[in-house]
Amino acid sequence: MRLAWFPTIRPCVPAAHSPRATAARPRLLLLLPRPSPRRTLLTLAIESSCDDTCVAVLQKPSPTSRSSDAARLLFHEKVTSDNRHFRGVHPLTAVVSHTAHLGPLVQAALRALPEAPAVPIGGYETWKRLLWVDGAVRLKPDFVTVTRGPGMTSNLATGLNTAKGLAAAWDVPLLGVNHMQAHALTPRLVAALARGGALEDARWRPEHGLATVAKRRMAAAVGGSGDVDHQDPQFPFLSLLVSGGHTLLVHSRSLTDHLILAEAKNIAIGDMLDKCARVIIPASQIAGVDNVMYGPLLEKFAFPDDAGQDYPAAYGYTAPPRRVDEIQVFDSGRGWTLTPPLSGTSALAYDFAGFNSQVQRVVEDRPDMGLEERRFLAKHAMRLTFEHLASRLLFVLRAEGGAAYEAVRTVVVAGGVASNRYLMHILRSMLAARGFGHLQINAPPPALCTDNAAMIAWTGMEMYEAGWRSKMDVLAMRKWPVDPRAEGGGILGAEGWVNVKM
């Protein structure tokens, strides 16, 4: 920072006792410049809804800027609690991990805030935009974003209380956003990062999921080749939100209007894949992993030699051309069969618990099942699961009154299970086989499919620009549906919203 001192000449009023009453006297003045308006928006975001402690710093030009549709992710880190002893997420263990790691992650994120340029010292309006971090002057976030729900209440509260403290200390707004809304908006984040050049930025590390190798894997996952075309999905679009806790088919009509068309009747698809993995994959291989993300391990187990191959050819998959072909009982030729879930109904619902029981029985009845047969079972268990997921999407597109979806050009697939390349290939193949090959399937890179704070930051950006703010007395919400028709009124039905533009 610098002081701006300027000598000025001012006439002096003659004094009767002064021999130089008519002379000019120099005087030093401190000029206080008016602060220039900030041309960017900056947020620090926290995600703690389950077992991942996540912090991100996102920057984008303000809505009045010519490049307002671009963004830069300045910090993006995650620590996952160690739940291997429980073979699944243990809430108390996750809370302890959040408590231990959230502070250090926030501290590291502060060091990633943009350095403040040298500016003349001004009044309070200038100083309140700045933070001192390790002796360096950095720009203060314009607001703090945090996951308010849905999720585990104690886990959410850990992140929410930290965010409230930061917002109060910095005297900036708080934005508590919906976790599932954030998953649906993640492809919009990816498009903004691509426009901002972040996907080609050498400072990105591979674990961020946006390096060249991740882009190529994502292209392979959707059946393409080369770099992914990170198009910005425009409303309205259809969303498949698939994770360990949710399975939703959603009509995303606007930022805060997401109609649920189908959802799981019991367990979520990610939970089912984890349960199948624990019985299909040999215990010796399960013991070798350092987390409880068994679903991704199931994909690697089913296709162990896919590195460097043309994935569609390696899968050996042909989409069933008709519904009647899709619901045929699968005969393995090895003494066991699998019946597709909800094969006898066209109800808009998902059922994964019953199919999981079928897989469990196949393994239990064959304790000496060999490795090759286990891989065979893993492949077809995933295939029937993913075809079931696609079937309800096809029901919606073909249903009477389907004119409501004629404006849809994109199917967003988000959530942890969206990182499964076999799923992406089956979705694209089935849509093409049933006459909907023109729809674009848009999924984030793998690191942005699972829980992360970058998607929370982006959702905060979109909500902030729409005028929304959260009151400081908001509470964590274990259940928080995105559908405005649901009990509670959806995203905006939650208590504590304020819109500064209304």
Solvent accessible surface area in square Angstrom, and as a share of the most:
residue,aa,sasa,rsa
1,M,89,0.40
2,R,132,0.48
3,L,100,0.50
4,A,23,0.18
5,W,126,0.44
6,F,96,0.40
7,P,100,0.63
8,T,44,0.26
9,I,126,0.64
10,R,115,0.42
11,P,127,0.80
12,C,46,0.27
13,V,136,0.78
14,P,84,0.53
15,A,39,0.30
16,A,118,0.92
17,H,165,0.74
18,S,39,0.25
19,P,132,0.83
20,R,182,0.66
21,A,24,0.19
22,T,134,0.78
23,A,37,0.29
24,A,64,0.50
25,R,167,0.61
26,P,95,0.60
27,R,132,0.48
28,L,117,0.58
29,L,59,0.29
30,L,76,0.38
31,L,88,0.44
32,L,116,0.58
33,P,54,0.34
34,R,224,0.82
35,P,53,0.33
36,S,84,0.54
37,P,104,0.65
38,R,55,0.20
39,R,197,0.72
40,T,39,0.22
41,L,18,0.09
42,L,0,0.00
43,T,0,0.00
44,L,0,0.00
45,A,0,0.00
46,I,0,0.00
47,E,0,0.00
48,S,1,0.01
49,S,5,0.03
50,C,34,0.21
51,D,15,0.08
52,D,16,0.08
53,T,0,0.00
54,C,0,0.00
55,V,0,0.00
56,A,0,0.00
57,V,0,0.00
58,L,0,0.00
59,Q,19,0.08
60,K,9,0.04
61,P,23,0.15
62,S,15,0.10
63,P,77,0.48
64,T,132,0.77
65,S,35,0.22
66,R,251,0.92
67,S,56,0.36
68,S,32,0.21
69,D,74,0.38
70,A,14,0.11
71,A,2,0.01
72,R,96,0.35
73,L,17,0.08
74,L,42,0.21
75,F,28,0.11
76,H,18,0.08
77,E,45,0.20
78,K,74,0.31
79,V,43,0.25
80,T,56,0.32
81,S,8,0.05
82,D,82,0.42
83,N,1,0.00
84,R,109,0.40
85,H,163,0.73
86,F,91,0.38
87,R,116,0.42
88,G,23,0.23
89,V,53,0.30
90,H,58,0.26
91,P,68,0.43
92,L,120,0.59
93,T,36,0.21
94,A,0,0.00
95,V,32,0.19
96,V,92,0.53
97,S,11,0.07
98,H,0,0.00
99,T,96,0.56
100,A,59,0.46
101,H,68,0.30
102,L,5,0.02
103,G,45,0.43
104,P,78,0.49
105,L,20,0.10
106,V,12,0.07
107,Q,104,0.46
108,A,35,0.27
109,A,0,0.00
110,L,34,0.17
111,R,112,0.41
112,A,32,0.25
113,L,1,0.01
114,P,28,0.18
115,E,116,0.52
116,A,20,0.16
117,P,89,0.56
118,A,69,0.54
119,V,47,0.27
120,P,40,0.25
121,I,47,0.24
122,G,8,0.08
123,G,39,0.37
124,Y,143,0.54
125,E,82,0.37
126,T,17,0.10
127,W,92,0.32
128,K,77,0.33
129,R,73,0.27
130,L,21,0.10
131,L,28,0.14
132,W,159,0.56
133,V,14,0.08
134,D,111,0.57
135,G,66,0.63
136,A,30,0.23
137,V,27,0.16
138,R,37,0.13
139,L,32,0.16
140,K,19,0.08
141,P,1,0.01
142,D,32,0.17
143,F,0,0.00
144,V,0,0.00
145,T,0,0.00
146,V,1,0.00
147,T,0,0.00
148,R,12,0.04
149,G,0,0.00
150,P,12,0.08
151,G,23,0.22
152,M,59,0.26
153,T,64,0.37
154,S,68,0.44
155,N,0,0.00
156,L,0,0.00
157,A,31,0.24
158,T,28,0.16
159,G,0,0.00
160,L,3,0.02
161,N,94,0.48
162,T,42,0.25
163,A,0,0.00
164,K,35,0.15
165,G,41,0.40
166,L,27,0.13
167,A,2,0.01
168,A,66,0.51
169,A,83,0.64
170,W,22,0.08
171,D,106,0.55
172,V,24,0.14
173,P,48,0.30
174,L,2,0.01
175,L,0,0.00
176,G,0,0.00
177,V,1,0.00
178,N,0,0.00
179,H,12,0.05
180,M,5,0.02
181,Q,1,0.00
182,A,0,0.00
183,H,1,0.01
184,A,1,0.01
185,L,0,0.00
186,T,1,0.00
187,P,2,0.01
188,R,33,0.12
189,L,0,0.00
190,V,4,0.02
191,A,1,0.01
192,A,0,0.00
193,L,0,0.00
194,A,30,0.23
195,R,100,0.37
196,G,31,0.30
197,G,34,0.33
198,A,4,0.03
199,L,9,0.04
200,E,119,0.54
201,D,40,0.21
202,A,104,0.81
203,R,171,0.63
204,W,28,0.10
205,R,111,0.41
206,P,92,0.58
207,E,111,0.50
208,H,24,0.11
209,G,6,0.05
210,L,1,0.00
211,A,22,0.17
212,T,66,0.38
213,V,84,0.48
214,A,10,0.08
215,K,11,0.05
216,R,150,0.55
217,R,127,0.46
218,M,6,0.03
219,A,4,0.03
220,A,20,0.15
221,A,3,0.02
222,V,17,0.10
223,G,36,0.35
224,G,35,0.34
225,S,104,0.67
226,G,46,0.44
227,D,91,0.47
228,V,31,0.18
229,D,89,0.46
230,H,30,0.14
231,Q,87,0.39
232,D,39,0.20
233,P,3,0.02
234,Q,118,0.52
235,F,55,0.23
236,P,41,0.26
237,F,0,0.00
238,L,0,0.00
239,S,0,0.00
240,L,0,0.00
241,L,2,0.01
242,V,0,0.00
243,S,15,0.10
244,G,48,0.46
245,G,55,0.53
246,H,58,0.26
247,T,3,0.02
248,L,13,0.07
249,L,0,0.00
250,V,1,0.00
251,H,12,0.05
252,S,0,0.00
253,R,108,0.39
254,S,44,0.29
255,L,28,0.14
256,T,25,0.15
257,D,32,0.16
258,H,2,0.01
259,L,17,0.08
260,I,32,0.16
261,L,33,0.16
262,A,3,0.02
263,E,87,0.39
264,A,23,0.18
265,K,127,0.54
266,N,70,0.36
267,I,41,0.21
268,A,9,0.07
269,I,0,0.00
270,G,7,0.06
271,D,39,0.20
272,M,0,0.00
273,L,6,0.03
274,D,33,0.17
275,K,58,0.25
276,C,0,0.00
277,A,0,0.00
278,R,63,0.23
279,V,41,0.23
280,I,0,0.00
281,I,3,0.02
282,P,33,0.21
283,A,85,0.66
284,S,91,0.59
285,Q,73,0.32
286,I,18,0.09
287,A,84,0.65
288,G,69,0.66
289,V,33,0.19
290,D,106,0.55
291,N,50,0.26
292,V,16,0.09
293,M,87,0.39
294,Y,6,0.02
295,G,8,0.07
296,P,53,0.34
297,L,33,0.17
298,L,1,0.00
299,E,16,0.07
300,K,130,0.55
301,F,7,0.03
302,A,10,0.08
303,F,18,0.07
304,P,68,0.43
305,D,106,0.55
306,D,21,0.11
307,A,88,0.68
308,G,86,0.83
309,Q,85,0.38
310,D,96,0.50
311,Y,22,0.08
312,P,44,0.28
313,A,75,0.58
314,A,39,0.30
315,Y,4,0.01
316,G,65,0.62
317,Y,31,0.12
318,T,122,0.71
319,A,11,0.09
320,P,16,0.10
321,P,81,0.51
322,R,145,0.53
323,R,59,0.22
324,V,70,0.40
325,D,48,0.25
326,E,10,0.04
327,I,48,0.24
328,Q,106,0.47
329,V,84,0.48
330,F,36,0.15
331,D,98,0.51
332,S,13,0.08
333,G,69,0.67
334,R,96,0.35
335,G,66,0.64
336,W,11,0.04
337,T,72,0.42
338,L,0,0.00
339,T,53,0.31
340,P,11,0.07
341,P,12,0.07
342,L,35,0.17
343,S,26,0.17
344,G,81,0.78
345,T,54,0.31
346,S,77,0.50
347,A,50,0.39
348,L,82,0.41
349,A,17,0.13
350,Y,0,0.00
351,D,27,0.14
352,F,0,0.00
353,A,32,0.25
354,G,36,0.35
355,F,4,0.02
356,N,16,0.08
357,S,46,0.30
358,Q,35,0.15
359,V,0,0.00
360,Q,36,0.16
361,R,132,0.48
362,V,10,0.06
363,V,14,0.08
364,E,119,0.53
365,D,101,0.53
366,R,64,0.23
367,P,103,0.65
368,D,137,0.71
369,M,14,0.06
370,G,40,0.38
371,L,81,0.40
372,E,107,0.48
373,E,32,0.14
374,R,32,0.12
375,R,58,0.21
376,F,47,0.20
377,L,0,0.00
378,A,0,0.00
379,K,49,0.21
380,H,25,0.11
381,A,1,0.01
382,M,1,0.00
383,R,39,0.14
384,L,3,0.02
385,T,0,0.00
386,F,0,0.00
387,E,5,0.02
388,H,6,0.03
389,L,0,0.00
390,A,1,0.00
391,S,1,0.01
392,R,0,0.00
393,L,1,0.00
394,L,5,0.02
395,F,43,0.18
396,V,3,0.02
397,L,23,0.11
398,R,140,0.51
399,A,51,0.40
400,E,181,0.81
401,G,61,0.58
402,G,15,0.14
403,A,69,0.53
404,A,63,0.49
405,Y,37,0.14
406,E,119,0.54
407,A,65,0.50
408,V,2,0.01
409,R,144,0.53
410,T,10,0.06
411,V,1,0.00
412,V,0,0.00
413,V,0,0.00
414,A,1,0.00
415,G,1,0.01
416,G,22,0.21
417,V,15,0.09
418,A,0,0.00
419,S,30,0.19
420,N,8,0.04
421,R,34,0.12
422,Y,0,0.00
423,L,0,0.00
424,M,0,0.00
425,H,20,0.09
426,I,0,0.00
427,L,0,0.00
428,R,84,0.31
429,S,25,0.16
430,M,0,0.00
431,L,4,0.02
432,A,60,0.46
433,A,48,0.37
434,R,14,0.05
435,G,58,0.55
436,F,34,0.14
437,G,52,0.50
438,H,120,0.54
439,L,11,0.05
440,Q,46,0.20
441,I,9,0.05
442,N,15,0.08
443,A,7,0.06
444,P,1,0.00
445,P,1,0.01
446,P,48,0.30
447,A,26,0.20
448,L,1,0.00
449,C,0,0.00
450,T,28,0.16
451,D,24,0.13
452,N,1,0.00
453,A,0,0.00
454,A,0,0.00
455,M,1,0.00
456,I,0,0.00
457,A,0,0.00
458,W,17,0.06
459,T,0,0.00
460,G,0,0.00
461,M,1,0.00
462,E,23,0.10
463,M,0,0.00
464,Y,38,0.15
465,E,44,0.20
466,A,39,0.30
467,G,0,0.00
468,W,33,0.12
469,R,38,0.14
470,S,10,0.07
471,K,101,0.43
472,M,86,0.39
473,D,104,0.54
474,V,5,0.03
475,L,130,0.65
476,A,21,0.16
477,M,45,0.20
478,R,145,0.53
479,K,141,0.60
480,W,7,0.02
481,P,47,0.30
482,V,3,0.02
483,D,7,0.04
484,P,53,0.33
485,R,157,0.57
486,A,34,0.26
487,E,170,0.76
488,G,56,0.54
489,G,31,0.29
490,G,2,0.02
491,I,1,0.01
492,L,70,0.35
493,G,37,0.36
494,A,11,0.09
495,E,148,0.66
496,G,16,0.15
497,W,32,0.11
498,V,61,0.35
499,N,20,0.10
500,V,87,0.50
501,K,138,0.58
502,M,184,0.82
